[in-house]
């Protein structure tokens, strides 16, 4: 794995908002760094985040910092082989899960899809440690993926109440996350 970087941008469709992210590779890991600003449930939110991934695309750690309606927040999320911690507090509900899914960005699905490595026609079901701003804990969220084409996945989150056909770019990041996000391509 050689070092490189990729710049990404998404527009939120469900509420006013945008996100700009940078995906970096190095010889030993991957990192997604982003900045998001959006309005949701009457809150004006601005944040920065960083997610570090192991070479097998599983989550190592994440940091999220920002403000919602002027109130600041900061979250540190770390994962060991068997445990998760949110601001140093154990998260037993998600023990053993290899992936973090940040609810405010489409960027974190890429690692899950790369790790699954599905061929066209294949499907998988796995749980992720789900987190969104304002949450006091990580939540176990089941997800189903079926690769329906070279750049398309049928996605279902039964607990989250969301199902859609996700389109991804050749880089593995979502280009269309129906009803939620659309990638800005120049």
N, C-alpha and C positions, 0 to 999 in steps of 0.2 A: 504494500500500500504506500503510494507516494503522496507527499503533501500537495493539496490543492484546495481551492475554495470556490464556492458557487453562491451567487446572490439570488434571492427569491423575494417575491412580493405577492400578497394576497389582498383581496378586497372582501370584506364581510358582506353577505347578502341579506342575512336575517335582521341585522341591526347596523347602524352606521359604524364603520370602522375599517381599519387597515392594519396590515402587518408587514414588516420587512424582516427578513432573516438571512443568515449567512450559514452555510454548511461547510465545515472544514474537515479535511482528512489529514491524518499524519501517519507515520509508520505504525503506530500502535493503537490508535483510537479514532473516534469521530466526535464532532461537536456541532451542535446546532445552537446558534445564538440569534435571538430575535427581539424585536421591539413591536409592541402592539398598542393601539389606542382604539377604544370602542365605547359605545354606550349600550348598556344592558340593564334591564329592570330598573330604570331610573338612575343608574350609576354611571358616572363618567370614569372610565378606567384607563390608566396608562401604565405600562409595565415593560420591564426588560426580563429576559430569561435566557438561561443557558442550560443545555442538556448534554451530558457526556455519555457516549456509548462505547461499550467494549468492542473489540474487533468482530465479535459474533453478532453485533447489532443489539445486544441486550443493554439495559440502562445501568449506568454506574452511579450517576448523581445528577441533581438539578438544582438550580438556584433561580428564584423568582423574586423580583423586587419592584415596587411601584406604589401607586396610589389609587384609591377609589373614592370619588367625591372629596378629595383633599386629604383623606386619612391614609397614612402610609402603611405598607405591609412589607414583610420579607419572609420568605420561606426557603429553607434548606432541606432538600430531600436526598437521602442517601440510601443505597442498597448494598447489602452484603449478599453472599450466596443464598442465605435463607431468610433474611429479615430486611424490613424497610424502616426508615426513621423519618419523621417530619419534625423539623426543628428539635432534633434529639429525642423526640418522643417515639417509642416503639409503635409500629402499626401492624398488630397481629392479624388483622383481617386480610392483609395482602401478602402474608408470608409465603415465600417460595415463588412468587410471580416474577418473571424476568423483565417485564416492560412497564414503563411509565407512559401514560397518555394524559397530556395536558389539555383540558377541555376548552381552552381559549385559543388554540392554534391547530391547524391541520398538519403542521410539520412533524409531529411525533409519530404519526402513522407510518412514516417511511421506514423507520427502524424495525417496526413490527413486521411489515411486509418483506423487507430484506431478510430478516431472520427466518420467516416462514418459508421463503424460497419456493413458492408455489409455481408449478407449471400450469399452462392453460388447461382448464378443466378440473384442476385439483382444488380442494377445499380444506379448511382447518377451522377449529374452534379453540380459543384460548382466552384466559382472563388477563386483564391489565390492571395495574394500579392506577386508578383514575383520580385526577386532581383538578380542581378549578379554584379560582380566586374566591376567598371568603369561606372556604371549607376548613374545618378543623381537623380533618383526617383524610387519609387515602382510602378510597373505596374500591372494592373488587367489582370489576365491570366485565362481564362476558362479552366477547366479540366473535362474530362469524365472518369469515372471508371465503369467497369462492372466486377464483380467477377465471373470468369469462372471456378474456381476450388478452392480446399482448400488453395493452395499457389500460385494462379495465377490470375492476373487481366488484362483485356483488357483496355489499357489506350489510350486516345486520347487528344491531345492539339491542337485544330484546329487553334488557333492563332499562336501557337509556331511551327506548321508544323511537329509535331512528333506524331506518333502512333506506339504502340508496345504491345506485351504481356509481362508484367512484372512478374517476378518470385520473390517471397519473402520467407524468412525463417520463421520458427515458431515464431521467435522473432518479426516479422513484418517488418524487414528491407529488402530492395531489395537484392536479390542474383544475378539476371541478369536483367540489364536495357539495352536491346538490342541496340548494336551499340554505347553505351556510357560508361557503367560501368559494371564491373563484380566483385562480391565479392570474396575475397581471403579467402578460408576456409582451416583451418589446420586440 
